[in-house]
Amino acid sequence: MKFEPRGKGHRRYPEKELLSIATWLTMTIWTPVFPQEASCSDLLPDFDYTQVGYAQGKIAVPYLERKATLYFPEGRHSIDSLIRLSDGDVIRGAGIDKTILYFSKGLKGLGEECGHQGVDCYDWSNGVIRAQGKEIGIEDLTIEFPQHDWCHYCGKENQGYNGVSLLACENCWVTNVSVRNCDSGIFVEGGSKNVTIEGVEIRVNEHLKSHLHIAVSGRTSNVLVRDFKVFGSTFHGLTANWGSGSSVFSNGWGDSLRIEPDHNCNGKAGPDTCCSNIMYTNIRGNIESIQTHDRSDNTLPAIIWNVGEQTRCPVDAYQAQMRQTKH
């Protein structure tokens, strides 16, 4: 495989033999196996990551427990407007690939203004399902876009085929959801906190490098992204930016994945945009690159634990911390 020239601050990984998709789909990703962990010698991170996610990690997300305020039965549904969710709303389908919400238009076609003016436009904000408020759930559905063109730094030429935006959300969750043919899959943004994203599958356009899979953005904190699969190549992969912190990407797989713990630290806006306490742990598949330095060439403090290789024990530092709190 030929890679594009790497971005500044990224460590490139050689292509490794990939786990076949068929094998991956038969694995139980919800309960990782931790061989010989009783004799683990690697010290766990000092920061306490057990408080990330919904309700600060104290209870599980209320998946399938709340009454759906917006329900889509099994089938393919053509959607021609944004879906907006607010306090207490739960949107639910019949399951991934069973309920398909098809958006023929992106944010531009739906009449949305650019989230960022200039060359980025729709690239760093907003989605066709937008949640803003407290206790909002998105469950058991697929978001699908048509195959389309996209280019980096093309501004308003792009259409903004972005899946989910959690904007200023508190105690919200996305569970058992897939996004197909997207420019960007999921944004957690705008100061959101205590958010869990689990069991998601993000597929960007085939044969086209897209923008990103999942972003923790805009001074967001306490976000847990776990048990995920991402497909296709993107410029930013799993990224944190604009002063976000205290967040975890755990137990996932990607077939062409970039790890970007701090997109814009010490760039034009200086240290105010730097992220803190970002951890990636137990992520398998083909890792294209890992960002190790900020824009001023300082080493990033992010925790990279068994990403693209399995050299540390326990396998998943987040899960290990969670188990410790139960004893």
C-alpha positions as CSV (number, residue, x, y, z in Angstrom):
1,M,0.0,0.0,0.0
2,K,1.2,3.5,-0.8
3,F,0.7,6.2,1.7
4,E,0.4,9.9,1.2
5,P,3.2,12.0,2.7
6,R,2.6,12.1,6.4
7,G,1.5,15.1,8.2
8,K,3.8,16.9,10.6
9,G,4.0,15.2,14.0
10,H,2.8,11.8,12.9
11,R,4.6,8.5,13.4
12,R,4.0,6.2,10.4
13,Y,3.3,2.5,10.9
14,P,4.2,-0.1,8.3
15,E,1.3,-2.0,6.8
16,K,0.6,-5.1,8.8
17,E,-1.4,-8.2,8.0
18,L,-5.0,-7.2,8.6
19,L,-7.6,-9.0,10.5
20,S,-10.2,-10.1,8.0
21,I,-13.6,-8.3,8.3
22,A,-15.3,-11.7,8.5
23,T,-13.1,-12.7,11.5
24,W,-13.6,-9.3,13.1
25,L,-17.4,-9.5,12.8
26,T,-17.4,-12.8,14.7
27,M,-15.4,-11.5,17.6
28,T,-17.0,-10.5,20.8
29,I,-15.8,-6.9,21.1
30,W,-17.9,-6.1,24.1
31,T,-15.9,-8.2,26.5
32,P,-12.2,-8.1,25.6
33,V,-9.9,-11.0,26.6
34,F,-7.0,-10.1,28.8
35,P,-4.5,-13.1,28.9
36,Q,-2.3,-13.5,31.9
37,E,-3.2,-10.1,33.3
38,A,-2.7,-11.2,36.9
39,S,1.0,-10.9,36.2
40,C,0.9,-7.5,34.4
41,S,3.9,-5.3,35.1
42,D,2.9,-2.1,33.2
43,L,1.7,0.7,35.5
44,L,-1.7,2.1,34.5
45,P,-2.0,5.8,33.7
46,D,-2.1,8.1,36.7
47,F,-5.2,10.0,35.5
48,D,-8.5,8.4,36.5
49,Y,-10.4,7.6,33.3
50,T,-13.1,5.7,35.1
51,Q,-15.2,8.9,35.3
52,V,-15.5,9.4,31.5
53,G,-18.7,8.7,29.6
54,Y,-22.3,8.9,30.5
55,A,-23.1,9.8,34.1
56,Q,-19.3,10.0,34.7
57,G,-19.0,6.3,34.3
58,K,-21.1,5.5,37.4
59,I,-23.9,3.7,35.6
60,A,-24.4,2.2,32.1
61,V,-26.1,4.2,29.4
62,P,-29.9,3.7,29.4
63,Y,-29.8,1.9,26.0
64,L,-33.4,0.7,25.1
65,E,-34.6,1.8,28.6
66,R,-36.2,5.1,27.7
67,K,-39.3,5.6,25.5
68,A,-38.4,6.6,22.0
69,T,-39.6,10.1,21.2
70,L,-38.8,9.5,17.5
71,Y,-39.0,5.9,16.2
72,F,-38.3,4.6,12.7
73,P,-39.4,1.0,12.1
74,E,-37.4,-1.5,10.0
75,G,-37.0,-0.2,6.4
76,R,-35.3,2.4,4.3
77,H,-36.5,5.9,5.0
78,S,-35.7,8.9,2.8
79,I,-35.0,12.0,5.0
80,D,-35.0,15.5,3.5
81,S,-34.4,17.7,6.5
82,L,-32.1,17.8,9.5
83,I,-33.2,15.7,12.5
84,R,-32.9,17.9,15.6
85,L,-33.0,16.4,19.1
86,S,-33.3,18.2,22.4
87,D,-33.5,17.5,26.2
88,G,-34.8,13.9,26.9
89,D,-35.3,12.9,23.2
90,V,-34.4,9.4,22.1
91,I,-34.3,8.5,18.4
92,R,-34.4,4.7,17.8
93,G,-34.6,2.3,14.9
94,A,-34.9,-1.4,14.7
95,G,-31.2,-2.0,14.5
96,I,-28.1,-1.4,12.3
97,D,-28.9,-2.2,8.7
98,K,-32.5,-2.8,9.6
99,T,-33.5,0.9,9.9
100,I,-31.7,3.0,7.3
101,L,-32.1,6.8,7.3
102,Y,-31.1,7.8,3.8
103,F,-30.1,11.5,3.3
104,S,-29.7,12.3,-0.4
105,K,-28.5,15.8,0.5
106,G,-25.7,16.9,2.9
107,L,-25.7,19.9,5.1
108,K,-25.3,22.3,2.2
109,G,-28.2,20.8,0.3
110,L,-30.3,21.0,3.5
111,G,-29.7,24.7,3.8
112,E,-27.2,24.7,6.6
113,E,-24.6,27.5,6.8
114,C,-20.9,26.6,7.1
115,G,-19.9,25.6,10.6
116,H,-16.4,27.2,9.9
117,Q,-15.9,29.9,7.4
118,G,-13.2,29.5,4.8
119,V,-11.6,26.3,3.5
120,D,-13.0,24.1,6.2
121,C,-16.7,25.0,5.9
122,Y,-18.6,21.9,6.9
123,D,-15.6,19.8,7.8
124,W,-15.3,20.4,11.5
125,S,-18.9,20.7,12.8
126,N,-22.5,19.7,12.5
127,G,-24.3,16.6,11.3
128,V,-27.6,15.6,9.7
129,I,-28.7,14.3,13.1
130,R,-28.0,17.1,15.6
131,A,-28.5,16.6,19.4
132,Q,-28.3,19.5,21.8
133,G,-29.2,19.3,25.4
134,K,-29.3,16.7,28.2
135,E,-30.1,13.0,28.3
136,I,-30.4,12.5,24.6
137,G,-30.0,9.0,23.0
138,I,-29.4,7.8,19.4
139,E,-29.9,4.1,19.1
140,D,-30.2,1.2,16.6
141,L,-30.1,2.7,13.2
142,T,-28.0,3.4,10.1
143,I,-27.4,6.8,8.5
144,E,-26.6,6.5,4.8
145,F,-25.4,9.0,2.2
146,P,-24.9,8.6,-1.6
147,Q,-21.5,8.0,-2.9
148,H,-20.0,11.4,-3.7
149,D,-16.9,13.5,-4.2
150,W,-15.1,15.3,-1.4
151,C,-11.8,17.2,-1.3
152,H,-9.6,18.6,1.5
153,Y,-9.8,22.4,2.0
154,C,-12.4,22.9,-0.7
155,G,-14.8,25.0,1.4
156,K,-18.3,25.4,0.1
157,E,-17.6,23.0,-2.8
158,N,-18.1,20.2,-0.4
159,Q,-21.7,19.1,0.5
160,G,-21.2,18.3,4.2
161,Y,-22.2,14.6,4.4
162,N,-21.7,14.4,8.2
163,G,-23.5,11.9,10.3
164,V,-24.1,12.9,14.0
165,S,-23.4,16.0,15.9
166,L,-23.6,16.1,19.7
167,L,-23.5,19.8,20.4
168,A,-23.3,21.1,24.0
169,C,-24.7,17.7,25.1
170,E,-24.5,16.4,28.7
171,N,-25.2,12.7,29.6
172,C,-25.9,11.7,26.0
173,W,-25.2,8.5,24.2
174,V,-24.9,7.0,20.7
175,T,-25.3,3.2,20.8
176,N,-25.5,0.6,18.0
177,V,-25.4,3.1,15.1
178,S,-23.6,3.1,11.8
179,V,-22.8,5.8,9.3
180,R,-22.1,5.1,5.6
181,N,-20.5,7.1,2.9
182,C,-19.8,10.1,5.1
183,D,-17.2,12.9,5.0
184,S,-17.2,12.9,8.8
185,G,-18.9,10.3,11.0
186,I,-19.5,11.7,14.5
187,F,-18.7,15.0,16.2
188,V,-18.9,15.5,19.9
189,E,-18.5,19.2,20.1
190,G,-19.4,22.6,21.7
191,G,-18.5,21.9,25.3
192,S,-20.3,18.5,25.5
193,K,-19.5,16.4,28.6
194,N,-20.3,12.9,29.9
195,V,-21.0,11.4,26.6
196,T,-20.7,7.7,25.6
197,I,-20.4,6.4,22.0
198,E,-20.4,2.6,21.8
199,G,-21.0,-0.1,19.3
200,V,-20.7,2.3,16.3
201,E,-19.5,1.6,12.8
202,I,-18.2,4.4,10.6
203,R,-17.7,3.9,6.8
204,V,-16.4,6.8,4.8
205,N,-16.5,6.9,1.0
206,E,-14.9,4.0,-0.6
207,H,-11.8,4.7,-2.7
208,L,-11.7,8.3,-1.5
209,K,-9.8,9.8,1.4
210,S,-12.4,11.6,3.6
211,H,-12.2,14.0,6.5
212,L,-12.5,12.0,9.8
213,H,-14.2,9.1,11.6
214,I,-14.9,10.5,15.1
215,A,-13.9,13.8,16.7
216,V,-13.9,15.0,20.3
217,S,-13.9,18.8,19.6
218,G,-14.5,22.2,21.0
219,R,-13.6,22.0,24.7
220,T,-15.5,18.8,25.1
221,S,-14.7,16.6,28.1
222,N,-15.4,13.2,29.7
223,V,-16.2,11.4,26.4
224,L,-16.0,7.6,26.1
225,V,-15.8,6.1,22.6
226,R,-15.6,2.3,22.8
227,D,-16.3,-0.9,20.9
228,F,-16.1,0.7,17.5
229,K,-15.2,-0.3,13.9
230,V,-14.1,2.3,11.3
231,F,-13.6,1.7,7.6
232,G,-11.8,3.8,5.0
233,S,-9.0,6.3,5.0
234,T,-9.4,9.8,6.4
235,F,-7.2,12.8,7.1
236,H,-7.9,13.0,10.8
237,G,-9.2,9.6,11.9
238,L,-10.0,9.5,15.6
239,T,-9.1,13.1,16.7
240,A,-9.3,15.5,19.6
241,N,-9.0,19.2,19.2
242,W,-9.7,22.7,20.4
243,G,-9.0,22.3,24.1
244,S,-10.9,19.1,24.7
245,G,-9.8,16.7,27.4
246,S,-10.4,13.7,29.7
247,S,-11.6,11.4,27.0
248,V,-11.0,7.8,25.9
249,F,-11.0,5.8,22.6
250,S,-11.1,2.1,23.7
251,N,-11.4,-1.3,22.2
252,G,-11.7,-0.6,18.5
253,W,-10.6,-1.6,15.0
254,G,-9.9,0.3,11.8
255,D,-8.7,-0.8,8.4
256,S,-6.9,2.4,7.6
257,L,-6.8,4.5,10.7
258,R,-5.1,7.7,11.8
259,I,-4.7,8.5,15.5
260,E,-4.7,12.3,16.2
261,P,-4.7,13.1,19.9
262,D,-4.4,16.9,19.5
263,H,-5.1,18.4,16.0
264,N,-4.2,22.0,16.6
265,C,-2.2,22.3,19.9
266,N,0.2,25.3,19.8
267,G,-0.8,26.3,16.3
268,K,-2.0,29.8,15.5
269,A,-4.2,30.0,18.6
270,G,-1.3,28.9,20.9
271,P,-1.5,26.6,23.9
272,D,-5.1,27.5,24.7
273,T,-6.3,25.0,22.2
274,C,-4.2,22.1,23.6
275,C,-6.0,18.9,24.7
276,S,-5.3,17.1,28.0
277,N,-5.7,13.5,29.2
278,I,-6.6,11.9,25.9
279,M,-6.1,8.1,25.8
280,Y,-6.2,5.6,23.0
281,T,-6.1,2.0,24.2
282,N,-6.6,-1.5,22.6
283,I,-7.1,-0.3,19.0
284,R,-6.3,-2.9,16.4
285,G,-6.1,-3.1,12.6
286,N,-4.0,-1.1,10.2
287,I,-2.7,2.1,11.8
288,E,-1.7,4.6,9.1
289,S,-0.1,7.0,11.5
290,I,0.0,8.3,15.1
291,Q,0.4,12.0,15.9
292,T,3.2,12.3,18.5
293,H,4.0,16.0,18.4
294,D,2.1,19.3,18.3
295,R,2.4,22.1,15.8
296,S,5.4,23.5,17.6
297,D,7.1,20.1,17.6
298,N,6.5,19.5,21.3
299,T,5.9,15.9,22.4
300,L,2.2,15.3,23.1
301,P,1.3,13.9,26.5
302,A,-1.5,11.6,25.2
303,I,-1.6,8.0,26.4
304,I,-1.1,5.6,23.5
305,W,-1.6,2.1,24.9
306,N,-1.6,-1.0,22.6
307,V,-2.5,0.8,19.4
308,G,-1.6,-1.1,16.3
309,E,0.5,-3.4,18.4
310,Q,0.1,-5.3,21.6
311,T,3.2,-4.7,23.8
312,R,1.7,-3.7,27.1
313,C,-0.2,-5.5,29.8
314,P,-3.1,-5.2,30.5
315,V,-4.4,-5.1,27.0
316,D,-6.9,-2.3,27.6
317,A,-5.9,0.3,30.2
318,Y,-9.4,1.8,30.4
319,Q,-11.0,-1.6,31.1
320,A,-8.3,-2.4,33.7
321,Q,-9.0,0.9,35.6
322,M,-12.7,0.0,35.5
323,R,-12.0,-3.4,37.0
324,Q,-9.9,-1.9,39.8
325,T,-12.8,0.3,40.9
326,K,-15.0,-2.7,41.3
327,H,-12.7,-4.4,43.8
